[in-house]
């Protein structure tokens, strides 16, 4: 297994993997989750404090992780 930064050529594989997991594991909650970030991963995770990684094995994407800095609205 190899973990690396997302590349634009990974888009289709990432979307297929994540939507298949969500449809299988969270079928009833499907409406609660939006997949908009999967349509443009470089834009959704393009900030200097964001990162999107893929795990691949034998050229297949087998996992992902997205790290995103968000603002805490409760912080004063």
PyMOL Python script that loads the backbone (N, CA, C, O; Angstrom):
from pymol import cmd

cmd.read_pdbstr("""\
ATOM      1  N   UNK A   1       0.842  -1.171   0.000  1.00  0.00           N
ATOM      2  CA  UNK A   1       0.000   0.000   0.000  1.00  0.00           C
ATOM      3  C   UNK A   1       0.890   1.238   0.000  1.00  0.00           C
ATOM      4  O   UNK A   1       1.936   1.278   0.648  1.00  0.00           O
ATOM      5  N   UNK A   2       0.444   2.242  -0.743  1.00  0.00           N
ATOM      6  CA  UNK A   2       1.178   3.501  -0.866  1.00  0.00           C
ATOM      7  C   UNK A   2       0.201   4.645  -0.604  1.00  0.00           C
ATOM      8  O   UNK A   2      -0.886   4.670  -1.182  1.00  0.00           O
ATOM      9  N   UNK A   3       0.568   5.584   0.252  1.00  0.00           N
ATOM     10  CA  UNK A   3      -0.253   6.761   0.535  1.00  0.00           C
ATOM     11  C   UNK A   3       0.429   7.961  -0.101  1.00  0.00           C
ATOM     12  O   UNK A   3       1.629   8.179   0.063  1.00  0.00           O
ATOM     13  N   UNK A   4      -0.376   8.740  -0.838  1.00  0.00           N
ATOM     14  CA  UNK A   4       0.178   9.885  -1.560  1.00  0.00           C
ATOM     15  C   UNK A   4      -0.877  10.974  -1.677  1.00  0.00           C
ATOM     16  O   UNK A   4      -2.051  10.763  -1.372  1.00  0.00           O
ATOM     17  N   UNK A   5      -0.433  12.138  -2.125  1.00  0.00           N
ATOM     18  CA  UNK A   5      -1.348  13.250  -2.368  1.00  0.00           C
ATOM     19  C   UNK A   5      -2.246  12.945  -3.557  1.00  0.00           C
ATOM     20  O   UNK A   5      -1.852  12.260  -4.501  1.00  0.00           O
ATOM     21  N   UNK A   6      -3.451  13.467  -3.487  1.00  0.00           N
ATOM     22  CA  UNK A   6      -4.418  13.357  -4.574  1.00  0.00           C
ATOM     23  C   UNK A   6      -3.867  13.974  -5.848  1.00  0.00           C
ATOM     24  O   UNK A   6      -3.190  15.002  -5.813  1.00  0.00           O
ATOM     25  N   UNK A   7      -4.163  13.337  -6.967  1.00  0.00           N
ATOM     26  CA  UNK A   7      -3.843  13.868  -8.296  1.00  0.00           C
ATOM     27  C   UNK A   7      -5.152  13.947  -9.079  1.00  0.00           C
ATOM     28  O   UNK A   7      -6.064  13.155  -8.842  1.00  0.00           O
ATOM     29  N   UNK A   8      -5.250  14.889 -10.003  1.00  0.00           N
ATOM     30  CA  UNK A   8      -6.484  15.063 -10.766  1.00  0.00           C
ATOM     31  C   UNK A   8      -6.941  13.775 -11.440  1.00  0.00           C
ATOM     32  O   UNK A   8      -8.142  13.559 -11.604  1.00  0.00           O
ATOM     33  N   UNK A   9      -6.013  12.927 -11.829  1.00  0.00           N
ATOM     34  CA  UNK A   9      -6.376  11.670 -12.490  1.00  0.00           C
ATOM     35  C   UNK A   9      -7.042  10.676 -11.533  1.00  0.00           C
ATOM     36  O   UNK A   9      -7.551   9.644 -11.971  1.00  0.00           O
ATOM     37  N   UNK A  10      -7.043  10.978 -10.235  1.00  0.00           N
ATOM     38  CA  UNK A  10      -7.670  10.114  -9.229  1.00  0.00           C
ATOM     39  C   UNK A  10      -9.164  10.379  -9.068  1.00  0.00           C
ATOM     40  O   UNK A  10      -9.856   9.607  -8.403  1.00  0.00           O
ATOM     41  N   UNK A  11      -9.666  11.443  -9.657  1.00  0.00           N
ATOM     42  CA  UNK A  11     -11.045  11.893  -9.399  1.00  0.00           C
ATOM     43  C   UNK A  11     -12.086  10.791  -9.538  1.00  0.00           C
ATOM     44  O   UNK A  11     -12.893  10.581  -8.632  1.00  0.00           O
ATOM     45  N   UNK A  12     -12.073  10.102 -10.643  1.00  0.00           N
ATOM     46  CA  UNK A  12     -13.079   9.064 -10.894  1.00  0.00           C
ATOM     47  C   UNK A  12     -12.987   7.929  -9.874  1.00  0.00           C
ATOM     48  O   UNK A  12     -14.005   7.493  -9.338  1.00  0.00           O
ATOM     49  N   UNK A  13     -11.787   7.458  -9.609  1.00  0.00           N
ATOM     50  CA  UNK A  13     -11.599   6.371  -8.651  1.00  0.00           C
ATOM     51  C   UNK A  13     -11.994   6.745  -7.241  1.00  0.00           C
ATOM     52  O   UNK A  13     -12.576   5.937  -6.517  1.00  0.00           O
ATOM     53  N   UNK A  14     -11.678   7.976  -6.845  1.00  0.00           N
ATOM     54  CA  UNK A  14     -12.038   8.455  -5.506  1.00  0.00           C
ATOM     55  C   UNK A  14     -13.558   8.535  -5.369  1.00  0.00           C
ATOM     56  O   UNK A  14     -14.127   8.072  -4.381  1.00  0.00           O
ATOM     57  N   UNK A  15     -14.198   9.118  -6.356  1.00  0.00           N
ATOM     58  CA  UNK A  15     -15.658   9.265  -6.297  1.00  0.00           C
ATOM     59  C   UNK A  15     -16.347   7.900  -6.290  1.00  0.00           C
ATOM     60  O   UNK A  15     -17.301   7.694  -5.541  1.00  0.00           O
ATOM     61  N   UNK A  16     -15.880   6.985  -7.104  1.00  0.00           N
ATOM     62  CA  UNK A  16     -16.455   5.643  -7.133  1.00  0.00           C
ATOM     63  C   UNK A  16     -16.305   4.951  -5.786  1.00  0.00           C
ATOM     64  O   UNK A  16     -17.259   4.361  -5.280  1.00  0.00           O
ATOM     65  N   UNK A  17     -15.115   5.019  -5.204  1.00  0.00           N
ATOM     66  CA  UNK A  17     -14.863   4.377  -3.911  1.00  0.00           C
ATOM     67  C   UNK A  17     -15.756   4.960  -2.821  1.00  0.00           C
ATOM     68  O   UNK A  17     -16.423   4.214  -2.103  1.00  0.00           O
ATOM     69  N   UNK A  18     -15.774   6.267  -2.692  1.00  0.00           N
ATOM     70  CA  UNK A  18     -16.509   6.898  -1.592  1.00  0.00           C
ATOM     71  C   UNK A  18     -18.016   6.707  -1.750  1.00  0.00           C
ATOM     72  O   UNK A  18     -18.699   6.382  -0.779  1.00  0.00           O
ATOM     73  N   UNK A  19     -18.539   6.902  -2.943  1.00  0.00           N
ATOM     74  CA  UNK A  19     -19.989   6.734  -3.112  1.00  0.00           C
ATOM     75  C   UNK A  19     -20.413   5.281  -2.917  1.00  0.00           C
ATOM     76  O   UNK A  19     -21.503   5.026  -2.406  1.00  0.00           O
ATOM     77  N   UNK A  20     -19.583   4.335  -3.308  1.00  0.00           N
ATOM     78  CA  UNK A  20     -19.950   2.927  -3.089  1.00  0.00           C
ATOM     79  C   UNK A  20     -19.981   2.589  -1.600  1.00  0.00           C
ATOM     80  O   UNK A  20     -20.855   1.850  -1.146  1.00  0.00           O
ATOM     81  N   UNK A  21     -19.041   3.123  -0.853  1.00  0.00           N
ATOM     82  CA  UNK A  21     -19.042   2.899   0.600  1.00  0.00           C
ATOM     83  C   UNK A  21     -20.253   3.558   1.242  1.00  0.00           C
ATOM     84  O   UNK A  21     -20.936   2.944   2.062  1.00  0.00           O
ATOM     85  N   UNK A  22     -20.517   4.794   0.875  1.00  0.00           N
ATOM     86  CA  UNK A  22     -21.657   5.513   1.464  1.00  0.00           C
ATOM     87  C   UNK A  22     -22.975   4.820   1.115  1.00  0.00           C
ATOM     88  O   UNK A  22     -23.852   4.703   1.972  1.00  0.00           O
ATOM     89  N   UNK A  23     -23.125   4.365  -0.111  1.00  0.00           N
ATOM     90  CA  UNK A  23     -24.359   3.685  -0.509  1.00  0.00           C
ATOM     91  C   UNK A  23     -24.541   2.358   0.214  1.00  0.00           C
ATOM     92  O   UNK A  23     -25.666   1.966   0.523  1.00  0.00           O
ATOM     93  N   UNK A  24     -23.451   1.675   0.481  1.00  0.00           N
ATOM     94  CA  UNK A  24     -23.526   0.380   1.166  1.00  0.00           C
ATOM     95  C   UNK A  24     -23.705   0.535   2.670  1.00  0.00           C
ATOM     96  O   UNK A  24     -24.561  -0.118   3.266  1.00  0.00           O
ATOM     97  N   UNK A  25     -22.907   1.388   3.280  1.00  0.00           N
ATOM     98  CA  UNK A  25     -22.888   1.506   4.740  1.00  0.00           C
ATOM     99  C   UNK A  25     -23.913   2.490   5.301  1.00  0.00           C
ATOM    100  O   UNK A  25     -24.369   2.333   6.433  1.00  0.00           O
ATOM    101  N   UNK A  26     -24.272   3.494   4.520  1.00  0.00           N
ATOM    102  CA  UNK A  26     -25.150   4.549   5.021  1.00  0.00           C
ATOM    103  C   UNK A  26     -26.325   4.799   4.073  1.00  0.00           C
ATOM    104  O   UNK A  26     -26.699   5.947   3.832  1.00  0.00           O
ATOM    105  N   UNK A  27     -26.894   3.738   3.548  1.00  0.00           N
ATOM    106  CA  UNK A  27     -27.963   3.873   2.551  1.00  0.00           C
ATOM    107  C   UNK A  27     -29.142   4.694   3.068  1.00  0.00           C
ATOM    108  O   UNK A  27     -29.698   5.506   2.328  1.00  0.00           O
ATOM    109  N   UNK A  28     -29.526   4.495   4.310  1.00  0.00           N
ATOM    110  CA  UNK A  28     -30.681   5.219   4.853  1.00  0.00           C
ATOM    111  C   UNK A  28     -30.377   6.688   5.120  1.00  0.00           C
ATOM    112  O   UNK A  28     -31.280   7.523   5.087  1.00  0.00           O
ATOM    113  N   UNK A  29     -29.111   7.009   5.385  1.00  0.00           N
ATOM    114  CA  UNK A  29     -28.723   8.383   5.688  1.00  0.00           C
ATOM    115  C   UNK A  29     -28.218   9.121   4.455  1.00  0.00           C
ATOM    116  O   UNK A  29     -27.703  10.233   4.575  1.00  0.00           O
ATOM    117  N   UNK A  30     -28.351   8.535   3.288  1.00  0.00           N
ATOM    118  CA  UNK A  30     -27.766   9.073   2.058  1.00  0.00           C
ATOM    119  C   UNK A  30     -28.138  10.542   1.820  1.00  0.00           C
ATOM    120  O   UNK A  30     -27.311  11.315   1.337  1.00  0.00           O
ATOM    121  N   UNK A  31     -29.351  10.924   2.149  1.00  0.00           N
ATOM    122  CA  UNK A  31     -29.781  12.301   1.935  1.00  0.00           C
ATOM    123  C   UNK A  31     -29.073  13.281   2.861  1.00  0.00           C
ATOM    124  O   UNK A  31     -29.008  14.474   2.565  1.00  0.00           O
ATOM    125  N   UNK A  32     -28.548  12.799   3.964  1.00  0.00           N
ATOM    126  CA  UNK A  32     -27.888  13.680   4.940  1.00  0.00           C
ATOM    127  C   UNK A  32     -26.478  14.065   4.508  1.00  0.00           C
ATOM    128  O   UNK A  32     -25.927  15.049   5.001  1.00  0.00           O
ATOM    129  N   UNK A  33     -25.901  13.312   3.608  1.00  0.00           N
ATOM    130  CA  UNK A  33     -24.526  13.555   3.181  1.00  0.00           C
ATOM    131  C   UNK A  33     -24.502  14.125   1.781  1.00  0.00           C
ATOM    132  O   UNK A  33     -25.141  13.590   0.875  1.00  0.00           O
ATOM    133  N   UNK A  34     -23.769  15.205   1.602  1.00  0.00           N
ATOM    134  CA  UNK A  34     -23.609  15.819   0.292  1.00  0.00           C
ATOM    135  C   UNK A  34     -22.243  15.423  -0.260  1.00  0.00           C
ATOM    136  O   UNK A  34     -21.270  15.329   0.489  1.00  0.00           O
ATOM    137  N   UNK A  35     -22.172  15.197  -1.547  1.00  0.00           N
ATOM    138  CA  UNK A  35     -20.926  14.783  -2.175  1.00  0.00           C
ATOM    139  C   UNK A  35     -20.314  15.887  -3.022  1.00  0.00           C
ATOM    140  O   UNK A  35     -19.467  15.600  -3.868  1.00  0.00           O
ATOM    141  N   UNK A  36     -20.708  17.127  -2.827  1.00  0.00           N
ATOM    142  CA  UNK A  36     -20.231  18.227  -3.646  1.00  0.00           C
ATOM    143  C   UNK A  36     -18.729  18.349  -3.695  1.00  0.00           C
ATOM    144  O   UNK A  36     -18.173  18.711  -4.732  1.00  0.00           O
ATOM    145  N   UNK A  37     -18.057  18.055  -2.598  1.00  0.00           N
ATOM    146  CA  UNK A  37     -16.601  18.174  -2.591  1.00  0.00           C
ATOM    147  C   UNK A  37     -15.940  17.142  -3.500  1.00  0.00           C
ATOM    148  O   UNK A  37     -14.812  17.349  -3.947  1.00  0.00           O
ATOM    149  N   UNK A  38     -16.617  16.046  -3.777  1.00  0.00           N
ATOM    150  CA  UNK A  38     -16.043  15.024  -4.652  1.00  0.00           C
ATOM    151  C   UNK A  38     -16.065  15.436  -6.117  1.00  0.00           C
ATOM    152  O   UNK A  38     -15.327  14.879  -6.931  1.00  0.00           O
ATOM    153  N   UNK A  39     -16.902  16.404  -6.457  1.00  0.00           N
ATOM    154  CA  UNK A  39     -16.976  16.871  -7.837  1.00  0.00           C
ATOM    155  C   UNK A  39     -15.783  17.738  -8.214  1.00  0.00           C
ATOM    156  O   UNK A  39     -15.442  17.860  -9.390  1.00  0.00           O
ATOM    157  N   UNK A  40     -15.148  18.343  -7.206  1.00  0.00           N
ATOM    158  CA  UNK A  40     -13.971  19.174  -7.478  1.00  0.00           C
ATOM    159  C   UNK A  40     -13.055  19.145  -6.253  1.00  0.00           C
ATOM    160  O   UNK A  40     -12.994  20.112  -5.493  1.00  0.00           O
ATOM    161  N   UNK A  41     -12.366  18.062  -6.073  1.00  0.00           N
ATOM    162  CA  UNK A  41     -11.497  17.866  -4.911  1.00  0.00           C
ATOM    163  C   UNK A  41     -10.400  18.925  -4.831  1.00  0.00           C
ATOM    164  O   UNK A  41     -10.143  19.428  -3.737  1.00  0.00           O
ATOM    165  N   UNK A  42      -9.739  19.288  -5.930  1.00  0.00           N
ATOM    166  CA  UNK A  42      -8.702  20.321  -5.820  1.00  0.00           C
ATOM    167  C   UNK A  42      -9.237  21.649  -5.283  1.00  0.00           C
ATOM    168  O   UNK A  42      -8.534  22.347  -4.553  1.00  0.00           O
ATOM    169  N   UNK A  43     -10.461  22.000  -5.635  1.00  0.00           N
ATOM    170  CA  UNK A  43     -11.042  23.246  -5.126  1.00  0.00           C
ATOM    171  C   UNK A  43     -11.499  23.080  -3.678  1.00  0.00           C
ATOM    172  O   UNK A  43     -11.268  23.961  -2.849  1.00  0.00           O
ATOM    173  N   UNK A  44     -12.140  21.966  -3.375  1.00  0.00           N
ATOM    174  CA  UNK A  44     -12.669  21.740  -2.025  1.00  0.00           C
ATOM    175  C   UNK A  44     -11.555  21.596  -0.987  1.00  0.00           C
ATOM    176  O   UNK A  44     -11.734  21.972   0.172  1.00  0.00           O
ATOM    177  N   UNK A  45     -10.422  21.061  -1.395  1.00  0.00           N
ATOM    178  CA  UNK A  45      -9.298  20.839  -0.481  1.00  0.00           C
ATOM    179  C   UNK A  45      -8.058  21.586  -0.959  1.00  0.00           C
ATOM    180  O   UNK A  45      -6.941  21.086  -0.820  1.00  0.00           O
ATOM    181  N   UNK A  46      -8.245  22.771  -1.517  1.00  0.00           N
ATOM    182  CA  UNK A  46      -7.155  23.512  -2.125  1.00  0.00           C
ATOM    183  C   UNK A  46      -6.503  24.568  -1.263  1.00  0.00           C
ATOM    184  O   UNK A  46      -5.539  25.202  -1.691  1.00  0.00           O
ATOM    185  N   UNK A  47      -7.003  24.773  -0.061  1.00  0.00           N
ATOM    186  CA  UNK A  47      -6.404  25.771   0.823  1.00  0.00           C
ATOM    187  C   UNK A  47      -5.047  25.281   1.319  1.00  0.00           C
ATOM    188  O   UNK A  47      -4.768  24.082   1.318  1.00  0.00           O
ATOM    189  N   UNK A  48      -4.230  26.200   1.731  1.00  0.00           N
ATOM    190  CA  UNK A  48      -2.890  25.874   2.235  1.00  0.00           C
ATOM    191  C   UNK A  48      -2.959  24.939   3.455  1.00  0.00           C
ATOM    192  O   UNK A  48      -2.016  24.195   3.723  1.00  0.00           O
ATOM    193  N   UNK A  49      -4.073  24.983   4.184  1.00  0.00           N
ATOM    194  CA  UNK A  49      -4.226  24.143   5.383  1.00  0.00           C
ATOM    195  C   UNK A  49      -5.027  22.878   5.132  1.00  0.00           C
ATOM    196  O   UNK A  49      -5.338  22.149   6.074  1.00  0.00           O
ATOM    197  N   UNK A  50      -5.364  22.606   3.893  1.00  0.00           N
ATOM    198  CA  UNK A  50      -6.140  21.425   3.536  1.00  0.00           C
ATOM    199  C   UNK A  50      -5.242  20.393   2.856  1.00  0.00           C
ATOM    200  O   UNK A  50      -4.195  20.723   2.299  1.00  0.00           O
ATOM    201  N   UNK A  51      -5.679  19.143   2.916  1.00  0.00           N
ATOM    202  CA  UNK A  51      -4.933  18.068   2.248  1.00  0.00           C
ATOM    203  C   UNK A  51      -5.902  16.941   1.926  1.00  0.00           C
ATOM    204  O   UNK A  51      -6.785  16.629   2.726  1.00  0.00           O
ATOM    205  N   UNK A  52      -5.744  16.341   0.780  1.00  0.00           N
ATOM    206  CA  UNK A  52      -6.528  15.165   0.404  1.00  0.00           C
ATOM    207  C   UNK A  52      -5.543  14.096  -0.035  1.00  0.00           C
ATOM    208  O   UNK A  52      -4.763  14.303  -0.964  1.00  0.00           O
ATOM    209  N   UNK A  53      -5.582  12.952   0.637  1.00  0.00           N
ATOM    210  CA  UNK A  53      -4.655  11.857   0.375  1.00  0.00           C
ATOM    211  C   UNK A  53      -5.403  10.638  -0.133  1.00  0.00           C
ATOM    212  O   UNK A  53      -6.572  10.434   0.196  1.00  0.00           O
ATOM    213  N   UNK A  54      -4.734   9.838  -0.926  1.00  0.00           N
ATOM    214  CA  UNK A  54      -5.294   8.563  -1.368  1.00  0.00           C
ATOM    215  C   UNK A  54      -4.329   7.439  -0.992  1.00  0.00           C
ATOM    216  O   UNK A  54      -3.110   7.610  -0.982  1.00  0.00           O
ATOM    217  N   UNK A  55      -4.911   6.306  -0.689  1.00  0.00           N
ATOM    218  CA  UNK A  55      -4.134   5.085  -0.469  1.00  0.00           C
ATOM    219  C   UNK A  55      -4.382   4.211  -1.682  1.00  0.00           C
ATOM    220  O   UNK A  55      -5.526   3.990  -2.079  1.00  0.00           O
ATOM    221  N   UNK A  56      -3.305   3.717  -2.264  1.00  0.00           N
ATOM    222  CA  UNK A  56      -3.472   2.865  -3.440  1.00  0.00           C
ATOM    223  C   UNK A  56      -2.661   1.587  -3.287  1.00  0.00           C
ATOM    224  O   UNK A  56      -1.633   1.533  -2.611  1.00  0.00           O
ATOM    225  N   UNK A  57      -3.176   0.576  -3.947  1.00  0.00           N
ATOM    226  CA  UNK A  57      -2.501  -0.716  -3.972  1.00  0.00           C
ATOM    227  C   UNK A  57      -2.693  -1.302  -5.357  1.00  0.00           C
ATOM    228  O   UNK A  57      -3.822  -1.416  -5.836  1.00  0.00           O
ATOM    229  N   UNK A  58      -1.622  -1.667  -5.990  1.00  0.00           N
ATOM    230  CA  UNK A  58      -1.672  -2.197  -7.358  1.00  0.00           C
ATOM    231  C   UNK A  58      -2.444  -1.262  -8.282  1.00  0.00           C
ATOM    232  O   UNK A  58      -3.255  -1.710  -9.093  1.00  0.00           O
ATOM    233  N   UNK A  59      -2.190   0.027  -8.158  1.00  0.00           N
ATOM    234  CA  UNK A  59      -2.801   1.085  -8.984  1.00  0.00           C
ATOM    235  C   UNK A  59      -4.295   1.282  -8.730  1.00  0.00           C
ATOM    236  O   UNK A  59      -4.942   2.036  -9.456  1.00  0.00           O
ATOM    237  N   UNK A  60      -4.857   0.621  -7.713  1.00  0.00           N
ATOM    238  CA  UNK A  60      -6.262   0.816  -7.344  1.00  0.00           C
ATOM    239  C   UNK A  60      -6.343   1.691  -6.110  1.00  0.00           C
ATOM    240  O   UNK A  60      -5.573   1.514  -5.167  1.00  0.00           O
ATOM    241  N   UNK A  61      -7.268   2.630  -6.112  1.00  0.00           N
ATOM    242  CA  UNK A  61      -7.491   3.470  -4.929  1.00  0.00           C
ATOM    243  C   UNK A  61      -8.310   2.663  -3.940  1.00  0.00           C
ATOM    244  O   UNK A  61      -9.425   2.237  -4.241  1.00  0.00           O
ATOM    245  N   UNK A  62      -7.745   2.456  -2.747  1.00  0.00           N
ATOM    246  CA  UNK A  62      -8.402   1.623  -1.737  1.00  0.00           C
ATOM    247  C   UNK A  62      -8.798   2.418  -0.489  1.00  0.00           C
ATOM    248  O   UNK A  62      -9.422   1.873   0.421  1.00  0.00           O
ATOM    249  N   UNK A  63      -8.438   3.701  -0.445  1.00  0.00           N
ATOM    250  CA  UNK A  63      -8.798   4.528   0.699  1.00  0.00           C
ATOM    251  C   UNK A  63      -8.488   5.985   0.441  1.00  0.00           C
ATOM    252  O   UNK A  63      -7.701   6.323  -0.443  1.00  0.00           O
ATOM    253  N   UNK A  64      -9.119   6.845   1.225  1.00  0.00           N
ATOM    254  CA  UNK A  64      -8.893   8.288   1.120  1.00  0.00           C
ATOM    255  C   UNK A  64      -8.985   8.915   2.498  1.00  0.00           C
ATOM    256  O   UNK A  64      -9.544   8.343   3.433  1.00  0.00           O
ATOM    257  N   UNK A  65      -8.418  10.112   2.592  1.00  0.00           N
ATOM    258  CA  UNK A  65      -8.613  10.936   3.781  1.00  0.00           C
ATOM    259  C   UNK A  65      -8.551  12.391   3.334  1.00  0.00           C
ATOM    260  O   UNK A  65      -7.659  12.791   2.585  1.00  0.00           O
ATOM    261  N   UNK A  66      -9.508  13.167   3.804  1.00  0.00           N
ATOM    262  CA  UNK A  66      -9.519  14.593   3.537  1.00  0.00           C
ATOM    263  C   UNK A  66      -9.329  15.346   4.835  1.00  0.00           C
ATOM    264  O   UNK A  66     -10.011  15.066   5.822  1.00  0.00           O
ATOM    265  N   UNK A  67      -8.423  16.289   4.849  1.00  0.00           N
ATOM    266  CA  UNK A  67      -8.141  17.101   6.027  1.00  0.00           C
ATOM    267  C   UNK A  67      -8.450  18.542   5.660  1.00  0.00           C
ATOM    268  O   UNK A  67      -7.916  19.072   4.686  1.00  0.00           O
ATOM    269  N   UNK A  68      -9.317  19.174   6.448  1.00  0.00           N
ATOM    270  CA  UNK A  68      -9.768  20.515   6.104  1.00  0.00           C
ATOM    271  C   UNK A  68      -9.799  21.384   7.360  1.00  0.00           C
ATOM    272  O   UNK A  68     -10.417  21.024   8.363  1.00  0.00           O
ATOM    273  N   UNK A  69      -9.144  22.500   7.293  1.00  0.00           N
ATOM    274  CA  UNK A  69      -9.165  23.475   8.383  1.00  0.00           C
ATOM    275  C   UNK A  69     -10.486  24.228   8.315  1.00  0.00           C
ATOM    276  O   UNK A  69     -10.821  24.809   7.283  1.00  0.00           O
ATOM    277  N   UNK A  70     -11.229  24.219   9.401  1.00  0.00           N
ATOM    278  CA  UNK A  70     -12.487  24.960   9.461  1.00  0.00           C
ATOM    279  C   UNK A  70     -12.420  25.966  10.592  1.00  0.00           C
ATOM    280  O   UNK A  70     -11.630  25.825  11.526  1.00  0.00           O
ATOM    281  N   UNK A  71     -13.249  26.967  10.494  1.00  0.00           N
ATOM    282  CA  UNK A  71     -13.317  27.989  11.533  1.00  0.00           C
ATOM    283  C   UNK A  71     -14.273  27.526  12.603  1.00  0.00           C
ATOM    284  O   UNK A  71     -15.381  27.086  12.296  1.00  0.00           O
ATOM    285  N   UNK A  72     -13.867  27.617  13.847  1.00  0.00           N
ATOM    286  CA  UNK A  72     -14.719  27.247  14.961  1.00  0.00           C
ATOM    287  C   UNK A  72     -15.607  28.442  15.321  1.00  0.00           C
ATOM    288  O   UNK A  72     -15.111  29.432  15.859  1.00  0.00           O
ATOM    289  N   UNK A  73     -16.917  28.366  15.031  1.00  0.00           N
ATOM    290  CA  UNK A  73     -17.800  29.515  15.299  1.00  0.00           C
ATOM    291  C   UNK A  73     -17.993  29.798  16.781  1.00  0.00           C
ATOM    292  O   UNK A  73     -18.476  30.873  17.138  1.00  0.00           O
ATOM    293  N   UNK A  74     -17.628  28.861  17.657  1.00  0.00           N
ATOM    294  CA  UNK A  74     -17.794  29.058  19.097  1.00  0.00           C
ATOM    295  C   UNK A  74     -16.590  29.744  19.731  1.00  0.00           C
ATOM    296  O   UNK A  74     -16.638  30.128  20.899  1.00  0.00           O
ATOM    297  N   UNK A  75     -15.524  29.899  18.974  1.00  0.00           N
ATOM    298  CA  UNK A  75     -14.317  30.520  19.500  1.00  0.00           C
ATOM    299  C   UNK A  75     -14.476  32.045  19.463  1.00  0.00           C
ATOM    300  O   UNK A  75     -14.903  32.607  18.454  1.00  0.00           O
ATOM    301  N   UNK A  76     -14.138  32.690  20.545  1.00  0.00           N
ATOM    302  CA  UNK A  76     -14.278  34.158  20.644  1.00  0.00           C
ATOM    303  C   UNK A  76     -12.953  34.838  20.578  1.00  0.00           C
ATOM    304  O   UNK A  76     -12.885  36.065  20.645  1.00  0.00           O
TER     305      UNK A  76
END
""", "prot")
cmd.dss("prot")
cmd.show_as("cartoon", "prot")
cmd.util.cbc("prot")
cmd.orient("prot")
